[in-house]
């Protein structure tokens, strides 16, 4: 039972962090004064993640739309 409670709490914390990131740093808004450090941490974490270049995303969308058109 303790494991279920800990995992549930962990899921809620991660969901809260995602919600905070989407509400403030992702939109370019300044987070509240008490949570500026959290906005900085989340922005650095997202910047350090590997991402696809824009050309690869456009090519993937084009390939997907062609595949759907062929059906």
C-alpha positions in Angstrom: 0.0 0.0 0.0 2.9 2.4 0.8 4.3 1.8 -2.7 1.0 2.8 -4.4 0.9 5.9 -2.3 4.5 6.9 -3.1 4.0 6.2 -6.9 0.8 8.2 -6.9 2.5 11.1 -5.1 5.3 11.0 -7.6 2.9 11.1 -10.6 1.1 14.1 -9.1 4.4 15.9 -8.6 5.5 15.3 -12.2 2.0 16.4 -13.5 2.3 19.6 -11.4 5.7 20.4 -12.8 4.5 19.8 -16.4 1.4 22.0 -15.7 3.6 24.8 -14.3 6.0 24.6 -17.3 3.2 24.8 -19.8 1.5 27.7 -17.9 4.6 29.9 -17.6 8.0 29.3 -19.2 6.7 27.5 -22.3 4.4 30.5 -23.2 7.1 33.0 -22.4 5.4 34.3 -19.3 7.3 35.2 -16.1 6.5 32.8 -13.2 5.4 34.2 -9.9 8.1 35.7 -7.8 8.2 32.8 -5.3 8.6 30.3 -8.1 11.1 32.0 -10.4 13.8 29.4 -9.5 11.4 26.6 -10.6 10.9 28.3 -14.0 14.6 28.6 -14.4 15.2 24.9 -13.5 12.4 23.7 -15.9 13.7 25.9 -18.7 17.2 24.6 -18.3 15.9 21.0 -18.2 13.9 21.4 -21.4 16.8 23.2 -23.2 19.1 20.3 -22.4 16.7 17.7 -23.9 17.5 16.6 -27.5 15.0 17.8 -30.1 14.5 17.2 -33.8 15.4 20.0 -36.2 12.5 21.8 -37.8 13.3 20.3 -41.2 13.0 16.8 -39.8 9.6 17.7 -38.2 8.3 19.1 -41.5 9.5 16.0 -43.4 7.8 13.7 -40.9 4.5 15.6 -41.2 4.8 15.4 -45.0 5.5 11.6 -44.9 2.5 11.1 -42.5 0.1 13.0 -44.7 1.2 11.1 -47.8 0.7 7.8 -45.9 -2.8 8.8 -45.0 -3.6 9.9 -48.5 -2.4 6.5 -49.9 -5.0 4.7 -47.8 
